Amino acid sequence: MSVEELLDQYGTTYAEQAGIRLRDKPAPLYQLLVLSTLLSAPIRAETATKAARELFHAGYRTPAHMKDATWQQRVDALGRGGYVRYDETTATRLGDGAELLLTRWSGDLRRIRDNKSRVRAHLQEFPGIGEVGADIFCREAQAVWPELRPCFDKRALDSARQRGLPHNADELAGLVRDDRVAVLAAALIRADLDE
C-alpha cells in the first residue's frame, strides 16, 4: 500500500474524529488529553471518540469545567457516548486529572513541553495515562508541537513495516510534509486496527 493510498483511506486523526480543532492552546490540548485517556482503555476507538464528543458537548472542554462537573455528570456523558464498561473509573480519572492539571500546571499543558522525553513522563503522571496514552497524545500533538516530530510509536512502525513502508521514524516522516506526519501516524494505526 502506498502512502497516498494509506492517507486516502485512513487519513483522519483521532482528534479530528472527536471534533477537536487541535491548536497549541490550553483548551484543545486538554481535550486531546481527555481523548488520550479514553483511548487508553481497552475499548474501540470509535467508542472513545464518541464519548469524547459527548463530554465536550456537555461543556467539559477545559480542566476547570471537567473538575466542576459532578462525577455523575461525567458518568452520564460517557454513557451517552457508549463508554459504559469503564465509565465510573474513567469519570474519576478525568476529575482527578483535571485537578492535577489545574494545580500543578495552571491548567495549561504547554507547560510540560520542555523536552520530548519529559513530555511523556509528565503525561504519565495523569490518571489513566500510561505508556499507550502518552504515545497517543504525542502522536496527535506532533501536529502542533513540532519538537515531538517525528513521533511514530511501536505500533505505527510495525504497521508501516507490514505495508512495505520504511519502519524508521525519520525515513517514514520524510515521505510526507511536516504538517502531515501526525495524519500519517494516525493512518498507520487505523490501518492496523482495521485488520
Secondary structure as UniProt FT lines:
FT   HELIX           3..10
FT   HELIX           14..17
FT   TURN            18..19
FT   HELIX           26..40
FT   HELIX           45..57
FT   TURN            58..59
FT   HELIX           63..68
FT   HELIX           71..80
FT   TURN            81..82
FT   TURN            85..86
FT   HELIX           87..105
FT   TURN            106..107
FT   HELIX           109..112
FT   TURN            113..114
FT   HELIX           116..123
FT   TURN            124..125
FT   TURN            127..128
FT   HELIX           131..141
FT   TURN            142..144
FT   HELIX           146..148
FT   HELIX           154..162
FT   TURN            163..164
FT   HELIX           169..173
FT   TURN            174..175
FT   HELIX           178..180
FT   HELIX           181..194
//
